[in-house]
Amino acid sequence: MTEEQRAQITKIEAATAPSWELDETIARAAGWKKHDEVWYMPGSYMLGQSGFAPKFTSSIDRAMLLVPEGWNIISMDQVLSDGFWGVDIASIEAKSAIYSQHKILPIAICIAALKARFV
């Protein structure tokens, strides 16, 4: 993981609420491109509306789009003692597993997915 990628993860981990600015940071980190006010998923079709990146930080479904091919979410559990959500993802091919946590579940998914992309 590069220093820039570490800084992006640190910024996302520090988030206290979903935001469109953070959604754009995440989109760019995951390789999404913006062209003519429309966001394009890497190697796929367009996704997004009104010039805004998909709502990765506020939608579980959108956050799941970030999980790289070959990786699977193993668990999403809320740790009741501190209110954080823990997310485990793993790849048999990469022989790797990643854990992340955040108070907001979609953000926890984003963190794990980006860490997997940066491996």
N, CA, C and O atoms as a GROMACS GRO file, in nm:
protein
  476
    1MET      N    1   0.086  -0.117   0.000
    1MET     CA    2   0.000   0.000   0.000
    1MET      C    3   0.090   0.124   0.000
    1MET      O    4   0.186   0.132   0.077
    2THR      N    5   0.059   0.218  -0.088
    2THR     CA    6   0.138   0.341  -0.096
    2THR      C    7   0.099   0.437   0.015
    2THR      O    8  -0.001   0.418   0.084
    3GLU      N    9   0.180   0.540   0.032
    3GLU     CA   10   0.150   0.643   0.133
    3GLU      C   11   0.019   0.715   0.099
    3GLU      O   12  -0.060   0.746   0.188
    4GLU      N   13  -0.004   0.740  -0.029
    4GLU     CA   14  -0.128   0.806  -0.071
    4GLU      C   15  -0.249   0.718  -0.037
    4GLU      O   16  -0.351   0.768   0.011
    5GLN      N   17  -0.238   0.589  -0.061
    5GLN     CA   18  -0.347   0.497  -0.029
    5GLN      C   19  -0.369   0.490   0.122
    5GLN      O   20  -0.484   0.485   0.167
    6ARG      N   21  -0.261   0.488   0.200
    6ARG     CA   22  -0.275   0.490   0.346
    6ARG      C   23  -0.348   0.616   0.392
    6ARG      O   24  -0.434   0.611   0.480
    7ALA      N   25  -0.312   0.729   0.330
    7ALA     CA   26  -0.376   0.856   0.366
    7ALA      C   27  -0.525   0.854   0.332
    7ALA      O   28  -0.607   0.906   0.408
    8GLN      N   29  -0.561   0.793   0.219
    8GLN     CA   30  -0.702   0.782   0.182
    8GLN      C   31  -0.778   0.697   0.283
    8GLN      O   32  -0.888   0.734   0.324
    9ILE      N   33  -0.720   0.585   0.324
    9ILE     CA   34  -0.784   0.498   0.423
    9ILE      C   35  -0.800   0.572   0.555
    9ILE      O   36  -0.905   0.565   0.618
   10THR      N   37  -0.696   0.643   0.597
   10THR     CA   38  -0.702   0.719   0.723
   10THR      C   39  -0.812   0.823   0.718
   10THR      O   40  -0.884   0.842   0.817
   11LYS      N   41  -0.827   0.892   0.605
   11LYS     CA   42  -0.933   0.992   0.590
   11LYS      C   43  -1.070   0.927   0.602
   11LYS      O   44  -1.160   0.982   0.666
   12ILE      N   45  -1.088   0.813   0.541
   12ILE     CA   46  -1.218   0.743   0.545
   12ILE      C   47  -1.245   0.693   0.687
   12ILE      O   48  -1.358   0.704   0.736
   13GLU      N   49  -1.144   0.639   0.753
   13GLU     CA   50  -1.160   0.590   0.890
   13GLU      C   51  -1.199   0.702   0.986
   13GLU      O   52  -1.269   0.678   1.084
   14ALA      N   53  -1.154   0.825   0.958
   14ALA     CA   54  -1.183   0.939   1.045
   14ALA      C   55  -1.321   0.999   1.022
   14ALA      O   56  -1.365   1.084   1.098
   15ALA      N   57  -1.390   0.956   0.917
   15ALA     CA   58  -1.522   1.012   0.885
   15ALA      C   59  -1.621   0.988   0.998
   15ALA      O   60  -1.625   0.880   1.057
   16THR      N   61  -1.701   1.090   1.025
   16THR     CA   62  -1.803   1.077   1.130
   16THR      C   63  -1.944   1.067   1.072
   16THR      O   64  -2.040   1.043   1.144
   17ALA      N   65  -1.955   1.086   0.940
   17ALA     CA   66  -2.085   1.079   0.874
   17ALA      C   67  -2.064   1.057   0.725
   17ALA      O   68  -1.959   1.092   0.671
   18PRO      N   69  -2.163   1.000   0.657
   18PRO     CA   70  -2.154   0.988   0.511
   18PRO      C   71  -2.147   1.127   0.447
   18PRO      O   72  -2.202   1.224   0.501
   19SER      N   73  -2.079   1.136   0.332
   19SER     CA   74  -2.074   1.263   0.260
   19SER      C   75  -2.045   1.238   0.113
   19SER      O   76  -1.980   1.140   0.078
   20TRP      N   77  -2.093   1.327   0.028
   20TRP     CA   78  -2.067   1.312  -0.114
   20TRP      C   79  -1.920   1.334  -0.145
   20TRP      O   80  -1.866   1.274  -0.238
   21GLU      N   81  -1.852   1.421  -0.066
   21GLU     CA   82  -1.709   1.444  -0.088
   21GLU      C   83  -1.630   1.315  -0.062
   21GLU      O   84  -1.539   1.281  -0.138
   22LEU      N   85  -1.665   1.245   0.044
   22LEU     CA   86  -1.600   1.119   0.075
   22LEU      C   87  -1.634   1.014  -0.031
   22LEU      O   88  -1.549   0.933  -0.068
   23ASP      N   89  -1.759   1.015  -0.080
   23ASP     CA   90  -1.797   0.924  -0.187
   23ASP      C   91  -1.707   0.944  -0.310
   23ASP      O   92  -1.666   0.846  -0.372
   24GLU      N   93  -1.677   1.069  -0.344
   24GLU     CA   94  -1.590   1.096  -0.459
   24GLU      C   95  -1.448   1.050  -0.432
   24GLU      O   96  -1.382   0.995  -0.521
   25THR      N   97  -1.398   1.070  -0.310
   25THR     CA   98  -1.264   1.023  -0.275
   25THR      C   99  -1.256   0.871  -0.291
   25THR      O  100  -1.159   0.819  -0.346
   26ILE      N  101  -1.358   0.803  -0.242
   26ILE     CA  102  -1.363   0.657  -0.250
   26ILE      C  103  -1.373   0.611  -0.396
   26ILE      O  104  -1.304   0.518  -0.437
   27ALA      N  105  -1.458   0.677  -0.473
   27ALA     CA  106  -1.474   0.641  -0.615
   27ALA      C  107  -1.340   0.651  -0.688
   27ALA      O  108  -1.302   0.560  -0.761
   28ARG      N  109  -1.272   0.761  -0.670
   28ARG     CA  110  -1.143   0.780  -0.737
   28ARG      C  111  -1.041   0.676  -0.690
   28ARG      O  112  -0.965   0.622  -0.771
   29ALA      N  113  -1.038   0.648  -0.560
   29ALA     CA  114  -0.944   0.550  -0.506
   29ALA      C  115  -0.970   0.410  -0.563
   29ALA      O  116  -0.878   0.331  -0.580
   30ALA      N  117  -1.098   0.381  -0.592
   30ALA     CA  118  -1.136   0.250  -0.646
   30ALA      C  119  -1.126   0.242  -0.798
   30ALA      O  120  -1.158   0.139  -0.857
   31GLY      N  121  -1.084   0.351  -0.861
   31GLY     CA  122  -1.063   0.349  -1.006
   31GLY      C  123  -1.181   0.394  -1.090
   31GLY      O  124  -1.179   0.381  -1.212
   32TRP      N  125  -1.285   0.448  -1.025
   32TRP     CA  126  -1.398   0.501  -1.101
   32TRP      C  127  -1.354   0.628  -1.172
   32TRP      O  128  -1.267   0.701  -1.123
   33LYS      N  129  -1.414   0.655  -1.286
   33LYS     CA  130  -1.382   0.774  -1.366
   33LYS      C  131  -1.508   0.857  -1.387
   33LYS      O  132  -1.618   0.804  -1.401
   34LYS      N  133  -1.490   0.987  -1.388
   34LYS     CA  134  -1.601   1.079  -1.414
   34LYS      C  135  -1.580   1.140  -1.553
   34LYS      O  136  -1.475   1.198  -1.581
   35HIS      N  137  -1.681   1.125  -1.638
   35HIS     CA  138  -1.674   1.180  -1.772
   35HIS      C  139  -1.810   1.239  -1.807
   35HIS      O  140  -1.912   1.172  -1.795
   36ASP      N  141  -1.811   1.364  -1.849
   36ASP     CA  142  -1.935   1.434  -1.884
   36ASP      C  143  -2.039   1.420  -1.772
   36ASP      O  144  -2.155   1.390  -1.797
   37GLU      N  145  -1.994   1.443  -1.648
   37GLU     CA  146  -2.081   1.442  -1.530
   37GLU      C  147  -2.141   1.306  -1.495
   37GLU      O  148  -2.236   1.299  -1.417
   38VAL      N  149  -2.087   1.198  -1.553
   38VAL     CA  150  -2.136   1.063  -1.522
   38VAL      C  151  -2.017   0.982  -1.472
   38VAL      O  152  -1.908   0.987  -1.529
   39TRP      N  153  -2.039   0.906  -1.364
   39TRP     CA  154  -1.935   0.821  -1.306
   39TRP      C  155  -1.939   0.684  -1.372
   39TRP      O  156  -2.046   0.624  -1.387
   40TYR      N  157  -1.822   0.633  -1.410
   40TYR     CA  158  -1.810   0.502  -1.472
   40TYR      C  159  -1.735   0.406  -1.381
   40TYR      O  160  -1.627   0.437  -1.330
   41MET      N  161  -1.794   0.289  -1.364
   41MET     CA  162  -1.733   0.183  -1.287
   41MET      C  163  -1.619   0.124  -1.370
   41MET      O  164  -1.636   0.106  -1.490
   42PRO      N  165  -1.505   0.094  -1.309
   42PRO     CA  166  -1.392   0.041  -1.388
   42PRO      C  167  -1.431  -0.082  -1.470
   42PRO      O  168  -1.483  -0.180  -1.417
   43GLY      N  169  -1.406  -0.075  -1.600
   43GLY     CA  170  -1.431  -0.188  -1.690
   43GLY      C  171  -1.576  -0.226  -1.706
   43GLY      O  172  -1.606  -0.340  -1.741
   44SER      N  173  -1.668  -0.133  -1.680
   44SER     CA  174  -1.809  -0.171  -1.684
   44SER      C  175  -1.894  -0.057  -1.737
   44SER      O  176  -1.849   0.025  -1.817
   45TYR      N  177  -2.016  -0.055  -1.692
   45TYR     CA  178  -2.116   0.040  -1.738
   45TYR      C  179  -2.119   0.164  -1.649
   45TYR      O  180  -2.055   0.168  -1.544
   46MET      N  181  -2.194   0.265  -1.691
   46MET     CA  182  -2.200   0.387  -1.611
   46MET      C  183  -2.293   0.368  -1.492
   46MET      O  184  -2.389   0.291  -1.496
   47LEU      N  185  -2.262   0.440  -1.388
   47LEU     CA  186  -2.344   0.436  -1.269
   47LEU      C  187  -2.327   0.569  -1.198
   47LEU      O  188  -2.215   0.619  -1.185
   48GLY      N  189  -2.434   0.626  -1.154
   48GLY     CA  190  -2.430   0.755  -1.085
   48GLY      C  191  -2.531   0.849  -1.146
   48GLY      O  192  -2.575   0.831  -1.259
   49GLN      N  193  -2.567   0.949  -1.071
   49GLN     CA  194  -2.667   1.043  -1.118
   49GLN      C  195  -2.624   1.185  -1.085
   49GLN      O  196  -2.551   1.207  -0.989
   50SER      N  197  -2.669   1.278  -1.162
   50SER     CA  198  -2.652   1.420  -1.136
   50SER      C  199  -2.509   1.461  -1.107
   50SER      O  200  -2.485   1.558  -1.035
   51GLY      N  201  -2.414   1.388  -1.162
   51GLY     CA  202  -2.275   1.425  -1.144
   51GLY      C  203  -2.216   1.382  -1.011
   51GLY      O  204  -2.098   1.407  -0.986
   52PHE      N  205  -2.294   1.319  -0.926
   52PHE     CA  206  -2.242   1.274  -0.797
   52PHE      C  207  -2.198   1.130  -0.807
   52PHE      O  208  -2.256   1.050  -0.880
   53ALA      N  209  -2.093   1.097  -0.731
   53ALA     CA  210  -2.048   0.959  -0.724
   53ALA      C  211  -2.155   0.876  -0.653
   53ALA      O  212  -2.238   0.930  -0.580
   54PRO      N  213  -2.154   0.744  -0.675
   54PRO     CA  214  -2.248   0.659  -0.601
   54PRO      C  215  -2.233   0.682  -0.450
   54PRO      O  216  -2.125   0.716  -0.402
   55LYS      N  217  -2.340   0.664  -0.379
   55LYS     CA  218  -2.341   0.692  -0.235
   55LYS      C  219  -2.278   0.577  -0.156
   55LYS      O  220  -2.347   0.507  -0.082
   56PHE      N  221  -2.149   0.558  -0.174
   56PHE     CA  222  -2.077   0.450  -0.109
   56PHE      C  223  -2.086   0.457   0.043
   56PHE      O  224  -2.096   0.354   0.110
   57THR      N  225  -2.082   0.578   0.098
   57THR     CA  226  -2.074   0.594   0.244
   57THR      C  227  -2.209   0.585   0.314
   57THR      O  228  -2.215   0.581   0.437
   58SER      N  229  -2.317   0.582   0.238
   58SER     CA  230  -2.450   0.576   0.302
   58SER      C  231  -2.536   0.460   0.253
   58SER      O  232  -2.648   0.442   0.300
   59SER      N  233  -2.485   0.380   0.160
   59SER     CA  234  -2.562   0.269   0.104
   59SER      C  235  -2.481   0.139   0.108
   59SER      O  236  -2.372   0.131   0.052
   60ILE      N  237  -2.534   0.040   0.176
   60ILE     CA  238  -2.467  -0.090   0.181
   60ILE      C  239  -2.454  -0.147   0.040
   60ILE      O  240  -2.349  -0.200   0.004
   61ASP      N  241  -2.560  -0.137  -0.040
   61ASP     CA  242  -2.556  -0.189  -0.177
   61ASP      C  243  -2.447  -0.123  -0.260
   61ASP      O  244  -2.376  -0.190  -0.334
   62ARG      N  245  -2.434   0.008  -0.248
   62ARG     CA  246  -2.332   0.080  -0.325
   62ARG      C  247  -2.192   0.045  -0.273
   62ARG      O  248  -2.099   0.027  -0.352
   63ALA      N  249  -2.177   0.036  -0.141
   63ALA     CA  250  -2.046   0.000  -0.084
   63ALA      C  251  -2.003  -0.138  -0.131
   63ALA      O  252  -1.884  -0.161  -0.153
   64MET      N  253  -2.098  -0.229  -0.146
   64MET     CA  254  -2.066  -0.366  -0.192
   64MET      C  255  -2.009  -0.366  -0.334
   64MET      O  256  -1.937  -0.459  -0.370
   65LEU      N  257  -2.040  -0.263  -0.414
   65LEU     CA  258  -1.984  -0.254  -0.549
   65LEU      C  259  -1.832  -0.242  -0.547
   65LEU      O  260  -1.765  -0.270  -0.646
   66LEU      N  261  -1.777  -0.198  -0.434
   66LEU     CA  262  -1.634  -0.176  -0.424
   66LEU      C  263  -1.554  -0.304  -0.394
   66LEU      O  264  -1.433  -0.307  -0.414
   67VAL      N  265  -1.622  -0.408  -0.347
   67VAL     CA  266  -1.551  -0.532  -0.312
   67VAL      C  267  -1.494  -0.590  -0.442
   67VAL      O  268  -1.568  -0.619  -0.535
   68PRO      N  269  -1.362  -0.607  -0.446
   68PRO     CA  270  -1.299  -0.654  -0.570
   68PRO      C  271  -1.341  -0.796  -0.608
   68PRO      O  272  -1.379  -0.877  -0.523
   69GLU      N  273  -1.334  -0.822  -0.737
   69GLU     CA  274  -1.364  -0.957  -0.786
   69GLU      C  275  -1.269  -1.056  -0.720
   69GLU      O  276  -1.150  -1.030  -0.704
   70GLY      N  277  -1.323  -1.170  -0.681
   70GLY     CA  278  -1.243  -1.272  -0.615
   70GLY      C  279  -1.241  -1.258  -0.464
   70GLY      O  280  -1.185  -1.343  -0.394
   71TRP      N  281  -1.301  -1.151  -0.412
   71TRP     CA  282  -1.310  -1.128  -0.267
   71TRP      C  283  -1.455  -1.146  -0.225
   71TRP      O  284  -1.547  -1.114  -0.300
   72ASN      N  285  -1.474  -1.197  -0.104
   72ASN     CA  286  -1.609  -1.218  -0.051
   72ASN      C  287  -1.618  -1.164   0.091
   72ASN      O  288  -1.524  -1.172   0.169
   73ILE      N  289  -1.734  -1.108   0.122
   73ILE     CA  290  -1.758  -1.066   0.259
   73ILE      C  291  -1.788  -1.192   0.340
   73ILE      O  292  -1.878  -1.268   0.307
   74ILE      N  293  -1.712  -1.211   0.445
   74ILE     CA  294  -1.728  -1.327   0.532
   74ILE      C  295  -1.824  -1.295   0.646
   74ILE      O  296  -1.907  -1.378   0.682
   75SER      N  297  -1.812  -1.176   0.702
   75SER     CA  298  -1.903  -1.138   0.811
   75SER      C  299  -1.916  -0.987   0.822
   75SER      O  300  -1.825  -0.912   0.786
   76MET      N  301  -2.031  -0.946   0.872
   76MET     CA  302  -2.058  -0.807   0.908
   76MET      C  303  -2.130  -0.813   1.042
   76MET      O  304  -2.246  -0.851   1.050
   77ASP      N  305  -2.060  -0.776   1.146
   77ASP     CA  306  -2.115  -0.786   1.280
   77ASP      C  307  -2.102  -0.655   1.355
   77ASP      O  308  -2.001  -0.586   1.343
   78GLN      N  309  -2.204  -0.622   1.431
   78GLN     CA  310  -2.195  -0.504   1.516
   78GLN      C  311  -2.140  -0.546   1.651
   78GLN      O  312  -2.192  -0.637   1.716
   79VAL      N  313  -2.035  -0.479   1.692
   79VAL     CA  314  -1.975  -0.503   1.822
   79VAL      C  315  -2.054  -0.418   1.922
   79VAL      O  316  -2.037  -0.296   1.927
   80LEU      N  317  -2.138  -0.482   1.999
   80LEU     CA  318  -2.232  -0.410   2.084
   80LEU      C  319  -2.166  -0.324   2.190
   80LEU      O  320  -2.223  -0.222   2.230
   81SER      N  321  -2.049  -0.362   2.236
   81SER     CA  322  -1.986  -0.286   2.344
   81SER      C  323  -1.942  -0.147   2.302
   81SER      O  324  -1.939  -0.055   2.385
   82ASP      N  325  -1.907  -0.130   2.177
   82ASP     CA  326  -1.861   0.002   2.135
   82ASP      C  327  -1.938   0.061   2.017
   82ASP      O  328  -1.909   0.172   1.974
   83GLY      N  329  -2.035  -0.012   1.966
   83GLY     CA  330  -2.118   0.041   1.858
   83GLY      C  331  -2.055   0.038   1.720
   83GLY      O  332  -2.114   0.089   1.625
   84PHE      N  333  -1.938  -0.021   1.706
   84PHE     CA  334  -1.873  -0.030   1.576
   84PHE      C  335  -1.923  -0.152   1.501
   84PHE      O  336  -1.965  -0.252   1.560
   85TRP      N  337  -1.918  -0.142   1.368
   85TRP     CA  338  -1.944  -0.256   1.281
   85TRP      C  339  -1.810  -0.313   1.238
   85TRP      O  340  -1.721  -0.238   1.199
   86GLY      N  341  -1.797  -0.443   1.246
   86GLY     CA  342  -1.677  -0.510   1.197
   86GLY      C  343  -1.709  -0.582   1.067
   86GLY      O  344  -1.813  -0.646   1.055
   87VAL      N  345  -1.620  -0.570   0.970
   87VAL     CA  346  -1.639  -0.634   0.839
   87VAL      C  347  -1.514  -0.716   0.807
   87VAL      O  348  -1.403  -0.665   0.809
   88ASP      N  349  -1.536  -0.844   0.778
   88ASP     CA  350  -1.429  -0.934   0.736
   88ASP      C  351  -1.451  -0.968   0.589
   88ASP      O  352  -1.561  -1.010   0.551
   89ILE      N  353  -1.348  -0.951   0.507
   89ILE     CA  354  -1.353  -0.998   0.368
   89ILE      C  355  -1.230  -1.083   0.344
   89ILE      O  356  -1.126  -1.064   0.406
   90ALA      N  357  -1.244  -1.178   0.252
   90ALA     CA  358  -1.133  -1.270   0.225
   90ALA      C  359  -1.129  -1.310   0.079
   90ALA      O  360  -1.229  -1.304   0.007
   91SER      N  361  -1.009  -1.350   0.037
   91SER     CA  362  -0.988  -1.399  -0.099
   91SER      C  363  -0.908  -1.528  -0.092
   91SER      O  364  -0.796  -1.529  -0.039
   92ILE      N  365  -0.964  -1.634  -0.144
   92ILE     CA  366  -0.891  -1.761  -0.148
   92ILE      C  367  -0.773  -1.748  -0.245
   92ILE      O  368  -0.663  -1.795  -0.217
   93GLU      N  369  -0.798  -1.682  -0.359
   93GLU     CA  370  -0.693  -1.666  -0.460
   93GLU      C  371  -0.575  -1.587  -0.405
   93GLU      O  372  -0.459  -1.625  -0.424
   94ALA      N  373  -0.604  -1.476  -0.336
   94ALA     CA  374  -0.498  -1.391  -0.283
   94ALA      C  375  -0.443  -1.446  -0.151
   94ALA      O  376  -0.343  -1.396  -0.099
   95LYS      N  377  -0.508  -1.550  -0.097
   95LYS     CA  378  -0.470  -1.606   0.032
   95LYS      C  379  -0.456  -1.496   0.136
   95LYS      O  380  -0.356  -1.486   0.207
   96SER      N  381  -0.561  -1.416   0.143
   96SER     CA  382  -0.558  -1.299   0.231
   96SER      C  383  -0.696  -1.274   0.290
   96SER      O  384  -0.799  -1.307   0.230
   97ALA      N  385  -0.695  -1.214   0.407
   97ALA     CA  386  -0.819  -1.171   0.471
   97ALA      C  387  -0.796  -1.031   0.527
   97ALA      O  388  -0.686  -0.996   0.568
   98ILE      N  389  -0.902  -0.952   0.528
   98ILE     CA  390  -0.893  -0.814   0.574
   98ILE      C  391  -1.008  -0.786   0.669
   98ILE      O  392  -1.121  -0.829   0.646
   99TYR      N  393  -0.979  -0.714   0.774
   99TYR     CA  394  -1.080  -0.673   0.871
   99TYR      C  395  -1.082  -0.522   0.877
   99TYR      O  396  -0.977  -0.458   0.873
  100SER      N  397  -1.201  -0.465   0.887
  100SER     CA  398  -1.214  -0.321   0.908
  100SER      C  399  -1.328  -0.297   1.005
  100SER      O  400  -1.412  -0.385   1.028
  101GLN      N  401  -1.330  -0.179   1.062
  101GLN     CA  402  -1.441  -0.144   1.149
  101GLN      C  403  -1.468   0.006   1.142
  101GLN      O  404  -1.379   0.087   1.116
  102HIS      N  405  -1.594   0.039   1.164
  102HIS     CA  406  -1.637   0.178   1.164
  102HIS      C  407  -1.775   0.182   1.227
  102HIS      O  408  -1.845   0.081   1.230
  103LYS      N  409  -1.815   0.297   1.278
  103LYS     CA  410  -1.949   0.310   1.338
  103LYS      C  411  -2.060   0.306   1.235
  103LYS      O  412  -2.175   0.280   1.268
  104ILE      N  413  -2.026   0.332   1.108
  104ILE     CA  414  -2.124   0.332   1.000
  104ILE      C  415  -2.093   0.213   0.908
  104ILE      O  416  -1.985   0.207   0.848
  105LEU      N  417  -2.186   0.118   0.897
  105LEU     CA  418  -2.160  -0.006   0.824
  105LEU      C  419  -2.113   0.016   0.680
  105LEU      O  420  -2.013  -0.044   0.642
  106PRO      N  421  -2.179   0.099   0.599
  106PRO     CA  422  -2.128   0.116   0.462
  106PRO      C  423  -1.984   0.167   0.458
  106PRO      O  424  -1.908   0.129   0.369
  107ILE      N  425  -1.946   0.251   0.552
  107ILE     CA  426  -1.808   0.301   0.555
  107ILE      C  427  -1.713   0.189   0.593
  107ILE      O  428  -1.603   0.181   0.540
  108ALA      N  429  -1.753   0.102   0.686
  108ALA     CA  430  -1.670  -0.014   0.721
  108ALA      C  431  -1.648  -0.103   0.599
  108ALA      O  432  -1.538  -0.155   0.579
  109ILE      N  433  -1.752  -0.122   0.519
  109ILE     CA  434  -1.739  -0.202   0.396
  109ILE      C  435  -1.643  -0.133   0.298
  109ILE      O  436  -1.558  -0.199   0.239
  110CYS      N  437  -1.656  -0.002   0.283
  110CYS     CA  438  -1.568   0.074   0.193
  110CYS      C  439  -1.422   0.057   0.234
  110CYS      O  440  -1.335   0.035   0.149
  111ILE      N  441  -1.395   0.068   0.362
  111ILE     CA  442  -1.258   0.056   0.412
  111ILE      C  443  -1.202  -0.081   0.379
  111ILE      O  444  -1.091  -0.092   0.326
  112ALA      N  445  -1.276  -0.186   0.409
  112ALA     CA  446  -1.230  -0.322   0.381
  112ALA      C  447  -1.208  -0.343   0.231
  112ALA      O  448  -1.106  -0.400   0.190
  113ALA      N  449  -1.302  -0.296   0.149
  113ALA     CA  450  -1.291  -0.314   0.004
  113ALA      C  451  -1.170  -0.240  -0.053
  113ALA      O  452  -1.100  -0.294  -0.138
  114LEU      N  453  -1.147  -0.118  -0.006
  114LEU     CA  454  -1.031  -0.044  -0.056
  114LEU      C  455  -0.900  -0.109  -0.011
  114LEU      O  456  -0.805  -0.118  -0.088
  115LYS      N  457  -0.896  -0.155   0.114
  115LYS     CA  458  -0.775  -0.225   0.160
  115LYS      C  459  -0.748  -0.347   0.072
  115LYS      O  460  -0.633  -0.375   0.039
  116ALA      N  461  -0.853  -0.419   0.034
  116ALA     CA  462  -0.836  -0.535  -0.053
  116ALA      C  463  -0.784  -0.492  -0.190
  116ALA      O  464  -0.701  -0.561  -0.249
  117ARG      N  465  -0.831  -0.380  -0.240
  117ARG     CA  466  -0.785  -0.331  -0.370
  117ARG      C  467  -0.638  -0.288  -0.364
  117ARG      O  468  -0.565  -0.297  -0.462
  118PHE      N  469  -0.596  -0.241  -0.245
  118PHE     CA  470  -0.461  -0.188  -0.231
  118PHE      C  471  -0.358  -0.295  -0.194
  118PHE      O  472  -0.238  -0.266  -0.186
  119VAL      N  473  -0.405  -0.420  -0.173
  119VAL     CA  474  -0.312  -0.528  -0.134
  119VAL      C  475  -0.216  -0.555  -0.250
  119VAL      O  476  -0.130  -0.642  -0.239
   0.00000   0.00000   0.00000
